[in-house]
Amino acid sequence: MKSKLIKWLFGATLVLGCATASNAQGTKYPDQGISDTEIVIGSSYPFSGPGAAYGVVSEGAQAYFSLVNERGGVGGRKIRSILMDDAYQPSKVVTNVRQMVERDNVFAIFNIGGTAHNLAVLSYINQMKVPQLYINTGAVVFGDTPEKNPWTLIGIPSYASEATAFVRYLDKVKPDAKIAVLYQSDALGKDQLSAFENAVKDSKVTIVAKESYNPTEPSVDSQVSKLQRSGADVFVSFTIPKFASQAIRRVAELNWKPLQLLTSISASTELVLKPAGLDASQGIVSTAFLKDPTDPKFASDPAVVEYQNALKKAFPNANPNDPLRIRGWALAQVLVKALQDMKTPTRAGLMAAATNMDAELPMFLPGIRIVTSATDFFPIEQLTMEKFEGDRWVLQGDPIDTRKQGMR
């Protein structure tokens, strides 16, 4: 899936190339990208480049759109997806989004990943008044000022929510923790680090060392070695999959035995833990908000079975246990819910539905709800801790509601 532009119309033929949206505009549909028969959604993913592991998120989303289309679409409208490769480069995201908005006439932009990547188009997309929905970043900047960016909504728990959950977990299991942090030297990593440092202020745990890396570097071995020499007994990894896997492997090579906390954006068994080595991955802790098909308690869960069957049909070779594909499926569920709730078939109607939601959707863990309002652009603020044991993630207790103390 590395072509420059891929257009999916499930239930029809796969089309390659560039074309404009097919619907004719009129007073009935004042906004482009929606007609009596279809809704056009645009997405940009890193199908190549250092963040290519995230490209599989698209497969989960497309599998769900395919299922929805097979069942008649949304109010009789089929979802048509335009997918473009951005190679994990913000500049390419800008080019892709401008093309999708101005030439392909999309109704909304969906699920773009990366903090810097979404920041690169934030001003443009809000000026154009195009919904920028369920973006794959938890950067607080996208939700803190909804009055400034009313067309943008994140799709995953904010990094501040995850940081809060990490610190509360440490307060419980290791209150005297000495922490070493590895983070990416861009908007993604700096946002995660800042959120974590803020959460630590109200705790007895301390950060004793920090090391950053550039996503163009070949390895983070030297950074992990420096962190090991700090004497830390907790290692927090705010990294994308490629470097998360390297870091876990390096920790094992150094015979370092810290408690490891791994950001959920890289908590992939297939893409991170297996390449690092399952033995080296034992005991790693992360956060979860979605059901895991490898968890025996969800083996016969209707939502999980539906996901597995639909993914196999749409992408026969895809691994259904990959949390990134599951995330794509779940966020597509949220988008479809917002589309179904539109009171008017307009972009403004879609944003009104997306920012006035209170729902418990099938692929989310029990007790975790999607909640938004005109002043709350953080849809998911409940997280469950999970620990890697054997060959799967095991949930640890009930969800932590990071809103309770006024923290995201």
Sequence and secondary structure as in RCSB ss.txt:
>XXXX:A:sequence
MKSKLIKWLFGATLVLGCATASNAQGTKYPDQGISDTEIVIGSSYPFSGPGAAYGVVSEGAQAYFSLVNERGGVG
GRKIRSILMDDAYQPSKVVTNVRQMVERDNVFAIFNIGGTAHNLAVLSYINQMKVPQLYINTGAVVFGDTPEKNP
WTLIGIPSYASEATAFVRYLDKVKPDAKIAVLYQSDALGKDQLSAFENAVKDSKVTIVAKESYNPTEPSVDSQVS
KLQRSGADVFVSFTIPKFASQAIRRVAELNWKPLQLLTSISASTELVLKPAGLDASQGIVSTAFLKDPTDPKFAS
DPAVVEYQNALKKAFPNANPNDPLRIRGWALAQVLVKALQDMKTPTRAGLMAAATNMDAELPMFLPGIRIVTSAT
DFFPIEQLTMEKFEGDRWVLQGDPIDTRKQGMR
>XXXX:A:secstr
  SSEEEE TTS  EES        BTTB STTB SSEEEEEEEE SSSTTGGGGGHHHHHHHHHHHHHHTT BT
TBEEEEEEEE TT HHHHHHHHHHHHHTS  SEEE  B HHHHHHHHHHHHHHT  EEEEB   THHHH TTT T
TEEE S  HHHHHHHHHHHHHHH TT EEEEEEESSHHHHHHHHHHHHHHTTSS EEEEEEEE TTSS  HHHHH
HHHTTT SEEEEE  HHHHHHHHHHHHHTT   EEEE GGG  IIIIIHHH HHHHTT EEEE B  TTSGGGTT
 HHHHHHHHHHHHH TTS TT HHHHHHHHHHHHHHHHHHH SSSSHHHHHHHHTS EE  TTB TT  EE BTT
B     EEEEEEEETTEEEEEEEEEETTTTT  
